[in-house]
Amino acid sequence: MLRWVLLILGLGAIAWGAASLAEFPGTMSLTWQDWRIDTSIGVFIGTLIVLAALAAIIYRIWWTVLRAPRLLSRSRHERRQRLGYEALSRGLVAVAAGDAETARRQARRAETLLDGRSLTMLLSAQAAQLQGDDEAATRFFAAMRDRPDTEFLGVRGLLTQAMRRQDWDEGMRLAERAQQLDPKSEWVMSALYDLQKRTGRWADAEGTLKRRMALHQLPPAEAPRERSEILLKQSEAGSSEASLELAKKAFQADPGYPPAAARYATLCIAAGRHARAAEAIERTWAILPDAELTDIYADARQAHDALARVKAMQRLATHNPDHAESRIAVAVAALEARLWGEARSNLESIAGEDASPRVCRLMAELEEAEHGDLARARTWLLRASGEAPRHTAEPPAAIIAGAAEVRDLVIAESAAAEPLPQRG
């Protein structure tokens, strides 16, 4: 639009000038040495315009001739750049597709055309990785690390190489350097955190976890479990004086983490704080029951005989009565106390079509211990191994025959199966 406006204004100015000359004609005389020229003003101005146009054309030709080598060089350079970036793009696509040969070929072409740009070195390194040439990949990443503009990419590549070969110490050194280069990178923080845990640097891992939380790099739901795990590891590695306090912090960070509750309760029992240990187990049981906690809870309640253990498990089960682990805990204690009715009522409530192998083995133990019913016990053991239909109908008489042989089979299968939870 603007160009049209300017064009119209220019044509209007020319028309106005021509009209002015026509309205006020005049003559002009030019004398130079023995020459004299008489002409009108219009002809003189027209001549000047033509001469100016010729001068402009001659200058343009002269300028083009002078710049021709530079223009040709720039054209060749731009063409190489275009072809190089095309090769680079194709190479990156080949890397994404896992085509190692195409990636290597395009990387070499891009390296020739682009004169060692950072992305070209990255493509070459990734192509070498695809071909399994870790030594070549390491050389490319090391070259990138030595350049200020590609140092971070080089360090990241070397870090990936170190983690792949499980060189945790080298990986830690590279991760710390990567953090210095980009302290807010989510990938760097995650790698550093993982390496700190792998190398047992739990105090450093706790600090890194806090930074990740401050940068919102960790889902809020995962943070308590991660903090609890770190504090638990510090408790296990710490001195006896600090272990209990660290275990308490681990438990408080995530009461639903059974290992933390088990550690805290065990140390409380060792310190003579049985009631506090029992409260910790009950709090965790209400969130996530775990078979590991039953023996510790029995110790916390000082249930040293079978009947006392049954009462302790019944009390623990009240904190999560509908969970299968609660029923199993009571059933296991009842089996040890030979309270068959209590054991059966708890096991049969969870021994349906989808009963777990653990429940099936407990039912087998109950059938053999209460009634000496080896055939039914064998049926439950077969269900535990997935080799029998999921029902408890009476077995045929042929299975009942040969009780001694069946007993030997039950004993053999019980020894090969997953052991029952320890009691007492």
Buried (B, 14 or more C-beta within 10 A) or exposed (E): EEEEEEEEEEEEEEEEEEEEBEEEEEEEEEEEEEEEEEEEBBEBBEEEEEEEEEEEEEEEEEEEEEEEEEEEEEEEEEEBBEBBBBBBBBBBEBBEEEBBEBBBBBBBBBBBBBEEBBBBBBBBBBBBBBBEBEEBBBBBBBBBBEEEEBBBBBBBBBBBBBBEEEEBEBBBBBBBBBBEBBEEBEEBBBBBBBBBBBBEBBEBBBEBBEBBBEEEBBEEEEBBBBBBBBBBBBBBEBEEEEBBBBBBBBBBBBBBBBBBBBBBBBBBBEEEBBEBBBBBBBBBBBBBBBBEBBBBBBBBBEBEEBBBBBBBBBBBBEBBEEBBBBBBBBBBBBBBBEBBEBBBBBBBEBBEEEBEBBBBBBBBBBBBBBEEBBBBBBBBBBBBEEEBEEEBEEBEEEBBEEEEEBBEBBEEBBEEBEEBBEBE
